[in-house]
């Protein structure tokens, strides 16, 4: 296969990949194995002990709001119910160089995105009639210098039942421990069922072909390591899965909020929708606390960036929210390599260049096989032209003579296809690595490239990439005689340049460097073959 046809194959495969992933996002609605459905007609934010999800209280109704902060995370907690109604990520700007922290969760007229939790059941303190009103002294709490943990206890007492809901923030961590210390002095046994859920405004799915992103639910269970459950899924059927492990989450590009229950108990994962809101959460087993006894119930809340190393220590498979798709087994080591190189060069753009060099070096044997086949085809051009002139009117005879020539010269006209097909999964894995890595968000390269996760503001990298692709095409043989195919191949660099105008600068940088390396490798391979005498044999 010649270089121009190779470019055509790459283009078709790449465009097909983009169309396929867009179709997956827009139309494929995965359903979990063993799914059950329930009907939701109740009128509260809290799930009842029977298992149905009630969703009607306006979460913008608040008690007193307190602020809790460590070095990376600032939370606003409503004392009515003890819900987290806002999370600011102190190490991430909302916009490039804005010096305003990125707000992940929020609770306003435009968007409700909150993490709720409570105790329901026969003696529950959160009921359809109202949430528990916790008490504490103070409004603002901040992790002090030299302090590793900050604990904020919210207290509720009624009829001999005391509940202390404690939020624990740890230095450098986006994981928050949410524990209940329950003491029963009521004179009788009490039954309580813990629950936690994420409430989010139902939004229309919006994405684009060049940069597909997902906002919606996801979960993990003992049967399924990771599964997306979109807002459309929730509207069609309520999720209901019993599991001893797992978590529930609300994903968006680069960031995630997740509730992680006790991994050693039988929990129920669920979803629900009501009016303008979607809910995804878990219910823990009902706890019976005898009179005079105390019990502690624990869970974790992650609200922050998709940092794989940290998330995998919080819960099994939570790091899978960094979704590499089917190419995960290639993408994970590539991301590790990207991180390693960045730790050496302290620049994510240089790290991308380093990854590109390493990948091209590993693939060099395939590249050499591809260009050796192409070089042989190029050297045979004079003889192929002679055959066209002699047998142009007899296509069958011309085909027979060409096959004979290929056999004599030990040339496989399709020899360049397999290396390209083998390289495509690596490119797709790199594509998802660069798309999913929050580390590239607002990461500068140099000059005008101040955000490798965003498109080039001046389109310089896409134009350079298109130029390198055009040069690569011009330096390659042209055995295609059909004028239509020639025009298609000529326009391939233009088509790719158009696509890459909206791609993240990091991905365009990878493709540009890859093209430059390919040009160098191609010339080295061709010169080596010519020194071995293939060029002269091709002129027989």
LUMVEX-933690 format. One line per 3 residues: their letters; for each residue y, x, z of C-alpha. Coordinates in nm, 2 decimals, padded with zeros to 4 digits. Layout:
N
a> Y,X,Z | ...
***
This chain:
540
xxx> 00.00,00.00,00.00 | 00.34,00.15,-00.10 | 00.63,00.18,00.14
xxx> 00.82,-00.11,-00.01 | 00.53,-00.34,00.02 | 00.48,-00.21,00.37
xxx> 00.84,-00.32,00.45 | 00.76,-00.66,00.30 | 00.45,-00.69,00.52
xxx> 00.64,-00.59,00.83 | 00.92,-00.84,00.75 | 00.68,-01.12,00.69
xxx> 00.48,-01.04,01.01 | 00.80,-01.01,01.21 | 00.96,-01.33,01.09
xxx> 00.63,-01.51,01.14 | 00.62,-01.38,01.49 | 00.97,-01.51,01.56
xxx> 00.90,-01.85,01.41 | 00.57,-01.87,01.60 | 00.72,-01.79,01.94
xxx> 01.00,-02.04,01.88 | 00.74,-02.30,01.79 | 00.56,-02.22,02.11
xxx> 00.87,-02.27,02.32 | 00.98,-02.59,02.14 | 00.65,-02.77,02.08
xxx> 00.36,-02.63,02.28 | 00.34,-02.80,02.62 | 00.06,-02.64,02.81
xxx> -00.13,-02.85,03.06 | -00.31,-02.69,03.36 | -00.68,-02.74,03.41
xxx> -00.77,-03.00,03.66 | -00.43,-03.16,03.65 | -00.38,-03.49,03.84
xxx> -00.09,-03.73,03.80 | 00.10,-03.95,04.04 | 00.36,-04.22,04.00
xxx> 00.69,-04.15,04.16 | 00.91,-04.45,04.27 | 01.04,-04.34,04.61
xxx> 01.39,-04.26,04.72 | 01.42,-03.93,04.91 | 01.43,-03.56,04.85
xxx> 01.13,-03.50,05.07 | 00.76,-03.55,05.00 | 00.58,-03.80,05.21
xxx> 00.26,-03.72,05.40 | 00.06,-03.93,05.16 | 00.14,-03.69,04.88
xxx> 00.39,-03.87,04.66 | 00.72,-03.69,04.60 | 01.04,-03.88,04.69
xxx> 01.36,-03.77,04.52 | 01.67,-03.97,04.57 | 01.90,-03.82,04.84
xxx> 02.21,-03.65,04.70 | 02.16,-03.28,04.79 | 02.54,-03.23,04.77
xxx> 02.56,-03.42,05.10 | 02.58,-03.14,05.35 | 02.60,-03.06,05.72
xxx> 02.77,-02.74,05.82 | 02.72,-02.45,05.57 | 02.66,-02.10,05.70
xxx> 02.65,-01.77,05.51 | 02.37,-01.52,05.56 | 02.39,-01.18,05.39
xxx> 02.20,-00.85,05.35 | 02.29,-00.56,05.12 | 02.16,-00.73,04.80
xxx> 02.17,-01.10,04.87 | 02.41,-01.36,05.00 | 02.28,-01.71,05.09
xxx> 02.46,-02.03,05.18 | 02.24,-02.25,05.40 | 02.30,-02.61,05.48
xxx> 02.23,-02.69,05.84 | 02.13,-03.04,05.73 | 01.77,-02.98,05.64
xxx> 01.81,-02.60,05.65 | 01.82,-02.58,05.27 | 01.94,-02.28,05.07
xxx> 02.21,-02.42,04.84 | 02.35,-02.10,04.70 | 02.23,-01.75,04.64
xxx> 02.46,-01.47,04.51 | 02.30,-01.15,04.39 | 02.53,-00.88,04.51
xxx> 02.40,-00.60,04.28 | 02.43,-00.81,03.96 | 02.76,-00.92,03.81
xxx> 02.80,-01.27,03.67 | 02.96,-01.12,03.36 | 02.98,-00.75,03.24
xxx> 03.23,-00.57,03.47 | 03.34,-00.89,03.63 | 03.29,-00.77,03.99
xxx> 03.18,-01.13,04.07 | 02.82,-01.16,04.20 | 02.58,-01.35,03.98
xxx> 02.51,-01.69,04.14 | 02.15,-01.78,04.09 | 02.12,-02.10,04.30
xxx> 02.41,-02.33,04.32 | 02.50,-02.69,04.43 | 02.79,-02.84,04.24
xxx> 02.87,-03.13,04.01 | 02.76,-02.93,03.70 | 02.43,-02.79,03.83
xxx> 02.21,-02.86,04.13 | 01.97,-02.57,04.19 | 01.86,-02.55,04.55
xxx> 01.56,-02.44,04.76 | 01.46,-02.71,05.00 | 01.21,-02.70,05.28
xxx> 01.12,-02.91,05.59 | 00.86,-03.09,05.80 | 00.74,-03.43,05.71
xxx> 00.44,-03.64,05.82 | 00.36,-03.88,06.10 | 00.61,-03.71,06.34
xxx> 00.81,-03.54,06.07 | 01.18,-03.44,06.14 | 01.26,-03.49,05.77
xxx> 01.22,-03.85,05.66 | 01.35,-04.09,05.39 | 01.61,-04.20,05.64
xxx> 01.76,-03.85,05.68 | 01.70,-03.47,05.72 | 01.69,-03.28,06.04
xxx> 02.03,-03.16,06.16 | 01.99,-02.80,06.29 | 02.22,-02.63,06.53
xxx> 02.34,-02.27,06.57 | 02.64,-02.08,06.68 | 02.85,-01.91,06.42
xxx> 02.91,-01.95,06.04 | 02.88,-01.60,05.89 | 02.60,-01.36,05.95
xxx> 02.57,-01.01,05.79 | 02.32,-00.73,05.81 | 02.49,-00.45,06.00
xxx> 02.48,-00.08,05.91 | 02.17,00.08,06.04 | 02.00,-00.26,06.08
xxx> 01.68,-00.33,05.87 | 01.64,-00.70,05.94 | 01.87,-01.00,06.00
xxx> 01.72,-01.31,06.17 | 01.90,-01.64,06.18 | 01.74,-01.91,06.40
xxx> 01.83,-02.28,06.33 | 01.73,-02.51,06.62 | 01.64,-02.88,06.62
xxx> 01.54,-03.07,06.94 | 01.45,-03.43,06.98 | 01.22,-03.62,07.23
xxx> 01.06,-03.31,07.36 | 00.99,-03.16,07.02 | 01.17,-02.83,06.95
xxx> 01.17,-02.67,06.60 | 01.33,-02.33,06.54 | 01.36,-02.26,06.16
xxx> 01.42,-01.89,06.12 | 01.55,-01.72,05.81 | 01.47,-01.34,05.80
xxx> 01.65,-01.12,05.55 | 01.53,-00.76,05.50 | 01.74,-00.47,05.38
xxx> 01.71,-00.41,05.00 | 01.49,-00.72,04.95 | 01.53,-01.05,04.77
xxx> 01.23,-01.20,04.96 | 01.33,-01.42,05.26 | 01.09,-01.52,05.53
xxx> 01.12,-01.88,05.63 | 00.93,-01.96,05.95 | 00.90,-02.26,06.18
xxx> 00.84,-02.21,06.55 | 00.73,-02.55,06.68 | 00.70,-02.63,07.05
xxx> 00.57,-02.97,07.16 | 00.67,-03.10,07.50 | 00.68,-03.46,07.39
xxx> 00.39,-03.58,07.60 | 00.16,-03.65,07.30 | 00.01,-03.48,07.00
xxx> 00.24,-03.45,06.70 | 00.14,-03.43,06.33 | 00.37,-03.24,06.09
xxx> 00.33,-03.13,05.73 | 00.54,-02.84,05.60 | 00.67,-02.86,05.24
xxx> 00.90,-02.65,05.03 | 01.04,-02.73,04.68 | 01.30,-02.62,04.43
xxx> 01.53,-02.89,04.30 | 01.70,-02.83,03.96 | 01.91,-03.05,03.73
xxx> 01.71,-03.16,03.43 | 01.86,-02.97,03.13 | 01.80,-02.97,02.76
xxx> 01.61,-02.68,02.63 | 01.82,-02.44,02.43 | 01.73,-02.11,02.28
xxx> 01.76,-01.92,01.95 | 01.53,-01.75,01.71 | 01.65,-01.40,01.78
xxx> 01.66,-01.42,02.16 | 01.43,-01.69,02.30 | 01.46,-01.76,02.67
xxx> 01.30,-02.01,02.90 | 01.44,-02.21,03.19 | 01.19,-02.42,03.37
xxx> 00.90,-02.43,03.61 | 00.60,-02.20,03.66 | 00.32,-02.18,03.91
xxx> 00.02,-01.97,04.01 | -00.30,-02.09,04.17 | -00.65,-01.97,04.26
xxx> -00.76,-02.09,03.91 | -00.46,-01.98,03.71 | -00.28,-01.66,03.76
xxx> 00.04,-01.77,03.58 | 00.14,-02.08,03.39 | 00.47,-02.22,03.28
xxx> 00.54,-02.59,03.35 | 00.85,-02.69,03.17 | 01.09,-02.97,03.25
xxx> 00.94,-03.16,02.95 | 00.59,-03.11,03.11 | 00.73,-03.25,03.44
xxx> 00.87,-03.56,03.28 | 00.54,-03.63,03.10 | 00.30,-03.58,03.40
xxx> 00.33,-03.47,03.76 | 00.15,-03.15,03.85 | -00.09,-03.18,04.14
xxx> -00.32,-02.88,04.21 | -00.50,-02.79,04.53 | -00.52,-02.42,04.59
xxx> -00.56,-02.16,04.86 | -00.34,-01.91,04.69 | -00.04,-01.93,04.46
xxx> 00.33,-02.01,04.44 | 00.58,-02.23,04.26 | 00.89,-02.10,04.08
xxx> 01.19,-02.19,03.87 | 01.25,-01.93,03.60 | 01.54,-01.84,03.38
xxx> 01.62,-01.53,03.18 | 01.60,-01.22,03.41 | 01.59,-01.42,03.73
xxx> 01.36,-01.64,03.94 | 01.34,-01.85,04.25 | 01.00,-01.89,04.40
xxx> 00.84,-02.05,04.71 | 00.53,-01.87,04.84 | 00.32,-02.06,05.10
xxx> 00.07,-01.91,05.34 | -00.20,-01.77,05.10 | -00.48,-01.84,05.34
xxx> -00.44,-02.21,05.37 | -00.52,-02.50,05.13 | -00.19,-02.60,04.98
xxx> -00.10,-02.86,04.72 | 00.13,-02.76,04.43 | 00.33,-03.05,04.28
xxx> 00.61,-03.14,04.05 | 00.82,-03.46,04.02 | 01.12,-03.58,03.83
xxx> 01.38,-03.84,03.93 | 01.68,-03.95,03.74 | 01.86,-03.62,03.66
xxx> 01.65,-03.38,03.87 | 01.32,-03.20,03.85 | 01.12,-03.08,04.16
xxx> 00.85,-02.82,04.18 | 00.71,-02.74,04.52 | 00.41,-02.71,04.76
xxx> 00.28,-02.91,05.05 | 00.10,-02.72,05.33 | -00.19,-02.87,05.54
xxx> -00.09,-03.12,05.81 | -00.07,-02.94,06.15 | -00.17,-03.12,06.47
xxx> 00.01,-02.97,06.76 | -00.11,-03.07,07.10 | 00.12,-03.15,07.39
xxx> 00.24,-02.83,07.56 | 00.14,-02.61,07.27 | 00.33,-02.41,07.02
xxx> 00.27,-02.31,06.66 | 00.43,-02.09,06.39 | 00.43,-02.18,06.03
xxx> 00.53,-01.92,05.77 | 00.64,-01.91,05.41 | 00.85,-01.69,05.18
xxx> 01.14,-01.76,04.94 | 01.21,-01.52,04.66 | 01.55,-01.56,04.49
xxx> 01.66,-01.28,04.27 | 01.60,-01.07,03.97 | 01.26,-01.02,03.81
xxx> 01.18,-00.69,03.97 | 00.81,-00.64,03.91 | 00.74,-00.37,04.17
xxx> 00.89,-00.58,04.45 | 00.75,-00.92,04.34 | 00.40,-00.80,04.33
xxx> 00.42,-00.71,04.70 | 00.55,-01.06,04.79 | 00.26,-01.26,04.64
xxx> -00.03,-01.20,04.40 | 00.08,-01.26,04.03 | 00.44,-01.32,04.12
xxx> 00.53,-01.03,03.90 | 00.38,-01.22,03.60 | 00.71,-01.42,03.59
xxx> 00.81,-01.12,03.38 | 00.64,-01.28,03.09 | 00.52,-01.04,02.81
xxx> 00.31,-01.31,02.65 | -00.03,-01.21,02.50 | 00.09,-00.84,02.45
xxx> 00.12,-00.79,02.83 | -00.16,-00.52,02.84 | 00.06,-00.31,02.61
xxx> 00.40,-00.41,02.75 | 00.32,-00.32,03.11 | 00.25,00.05,03.04
xxx> 00.54,00.07,02.80 | 00.77,-00.07,03.07 | 00.63,00.19,03.32
xxx> 00.71,00.46,03.06 | 01.06,00.32,03.01 | 01.12,00.33,03.38
xxx> 00.98,00.68,03.41 | 01.20,00.82,03.13 | 01.51,00.65,03.27
xxx> 01.45,00.81,03.61 | 01.47,01.15,03.43 | 01.77,01.08,03.20
xxx> 01.96,00.82,03.41 | 02.05,00.62,03.09 | 01.86,00.32,02.97
xxx> 01.97,00.38,02.61 | 01.83,00.74,02.62 | 01.52,00.60,02.79
xxx> 01.47,00.36,02.49 | 01.51,00.66,02.25 | 01.25,00.85,02.46
xxx> 01.01,00.56,02.45 | 01.05,00.54,02.08 | 00.98,00.91,02.03
xxx> 00.67,00.89,02.25 | 00.54,00.58,02.08 | 00.60,00.73,01.73
xxx> 00.42,01.05,01.84 | 00.12,00.85,01.96 | 00.11,00.66,01.64
xxx> 00.15,00.97,01.42 | -00.21,00.98,01.31 | -00.18,00.62,01.19
xxx> 00.16,00.70,01.03 | 00.01,01.00,00.85 | -00.28,00.80,00.72
xxx> -00.04,00.53,00.60 | 00.19,00.77,00.42 | -00.09,00.99,00.29
xxx> -00.22,00.68,00.11 | 00.13,00.60,-00.01 | 00.19,00.95,-00.12
xxx> -00.13,00.95,-00.32 | -00.01,00.63,-00.48 | 00.32,00.78,-00.56
xxx> 00.16,01.09,-00.73 | -00.04,00.86,-00.95 | 00.26,00.67,-01.08
xxx> 00.27,00.86,-01.42 | -00.10,00.77,-01.49 | -00.05,00.42,-01.37
xxx> 00.25,00.38,-01.61 | 00.03,00.51,-01.89 | -00.24,00.26,-01.82
xxx> 00.03,-00.02,-01.82 | 00.15,00.09,-02.15 | -00.20,00.12,-02.30
xxx> -00.36,-00.20,-02.16 | -00.05,-00.41,-02.06 | -00.18,-00.70,-02.27
xxx> -00.53,-00.68,-02.13 | -00.50,-00.73,-01.76 | -00.87,-00.72,-01.69
xxx> -00.91,-00.39,-01.87 | -00.61,-00.24,-01.70 | -00.75,-00.35,-01.36
xxx> -01.08,-00.19,-01.44 | -00.91,00.14,-01.55 | -00.70,00.15,-01.24
xxx> -00.99,00.09,-01.01 | -01.17,00.37,-01.19 | -00.87,00.60,-01.14
xxx> -00.86,00.51,-00.77 | -01.22,00.60,-00.73 | -01.18,00.93,-00.91
xxx> -00.88,01.03,-00.70 | -01.03,00.89,-00.38 | -00.73,00.66,-00.33
xxx> -00.74,00.33,-00.14 | -00.45,00.11,-00.27 | -00.47,-00.09,00.06
xxx> -00.49,00.23,00.28 | -00.14,00.17,00.42 | -00.21,-00.19,00.54
xxx> -00.43,-00.12,00.85 | -00.18,00.12,01.02 | 00.10,-00.14,00.98
xxx> -00.12,-00.42,01.13 | -00.22,-00.19,01.42 | 00.15,-00.10,01.49
xxx> 00.27,-00.46,01.50 | 00.12,-00.55,01.84 | 00.30,-00.24,01.98
xxx> 00.63,-00.35,01.83 | 00.58,-00.71,01.97 | 00.51,-00.56,02.31
xxx> 00.82,-00.35,02.30 | 01.02,-00.65,02.18 | 00.91,-00.85,02.50
xxx> 00.96,-00.54,02.72 | 01.32,-00.51,02.61 | 01.37,-00.89,02.63
xxx> 01.23,-00.93,02.98 | 01.36,-00.62,03.15 | 01.64,-00.72,03.39
xxx> 01.70,-00.35,03.42 | 01.86,-00.35,03.08 | 02.10,-00.63,03.17
xxx> 02.46,-00.49,03.17 | 02.30,-00.14,03.13 | 02.54,00.08,02.92
xxx> 02.43,00.33,02.65 | 02.75,00.50,02.54 | 03.08,00.42,02.36
xxx> 03.10,00.06,02.26 | 02.75,-00.03,02.38 | 02.80,-00.13,02.74
xxx> 02.52,-00.39,02.76 | 02.19,-00.31,02.60 | 02.07,-00.67,02.67
xxx> 02.35,-00.82,02.46 | 02.42,-00.79,02.09 | 02.63,-00.51,01.95
xxx> 02.99,-00.65,01.97 | 03.09,-00.46,01.65 | 02.75,-00.49,01.47
xxx> 02.74,-00.11,01.42 | 02.38,-00.06,01.53 | 02.25,-00.34,01.31
xxx> 02.44,-00.20,01.01 | 02.30,00.15,01.08 | 01.96,00.00,01.12
xxx> 01.99,-00.18,00.78 | 02.12,00.15,00.62 | 01.82,00.34,00.76
xxx> 01.58,00.07,00.63 | 01.75,00.08,00.28 | 01.72,00.47,00.28
xxx> 01.36,00.45,00.38 | 01.29,00.20,00.10 | 01.47,00.42,-00.16
xxx> 01.28,00.73,-00.06 | 00.95,00.55,-00.13 | 00.76,00.50,-00.45
xxx> 00.80,00.18,-00.66 | 00.47,00.09,-00.82 | 00.57,-00.28,-00.83
xxx> 00.64,-00.39,-01.19 | 00.71,-00.76,-01.12 | 01.09,-00.81,-01.12
xxx> 01.07,-01.09,-00.86 | 00.88,-00.87,-00.61 | 01.13,-00.59,-00.67
xxx> 01.42,-00.82,-00.59 | 01.25,-00.94,-00.27 | 01.19,-00.58,-00.16
xxx> 01.54,-00.48,-00.24 | 01.68,-00.76,-00.02 | 01.45,-00.69,00.27
xxx> 01.70,-00.45,00.44 | 01.97,-00.72,00.40 | 01.75,-00.98,00.56
xxx> 01.65,-00.76,00.85 | 02.02,-00.66,00.90 | 02.11,-01.03,00.92
xxx> 01.84,-01.10,01.18 | 01.93,-00.80,01.39 | 02.30,-00.89,01.41
xxx> 02.22,-01.12,01.70 | 01.94,-00.91,01.86 | 01.99,-00.72,02.19
xxx> 02.14,-00.38,02.13 | 01.85,-00.21,02.30 | 01.60,-00.36,02.05
xxx> 01.82,-00.27,01.76 | 01.85,00.09,01.89 | 01.47,00.11,01.91
xxx> 01.43,00.00,01.55 | 01.70,00.23,01.43 | 01.55,00.54,01.60
xxx> 01.21,00.43,01.48 | 01.33,00.42,01.12 | 01.50,00.76,01.15
xxx> 01.18,00.91,01.29 | 00.97,00.74,01.02 | 01.20,00.90,00.75
xxx> 01.15,01.24,00.90 | 00.77,01.19,00.94 | 00.75,01.06,00.58
xxx> 00.92,01.37,00.43 | 00.71,01.61,00.64 | 00.39,01.44,00.54
xxx> 00.49,01.43,00.17 | 00.58,01.79,00.17 | 00.26,01.89,00.33
xxx> 00.06,01.70,00.08 | 00.25,01.85,-00.21 | 00.18,02.20,-00.08
xxx> -00.19,02.11,-00.08 | -00.16,02.04,-00.45 | -00.19,01.66,-00.45
xxx> 00.13,01.64,-00.65 | -00.01,01.85,-00.94 | -00.33,01.66,-00.95
xxx> -00.14,01.33,-00.96 | 00.01,01.44,-01.29 | -00.32,01.48,-01.48
***
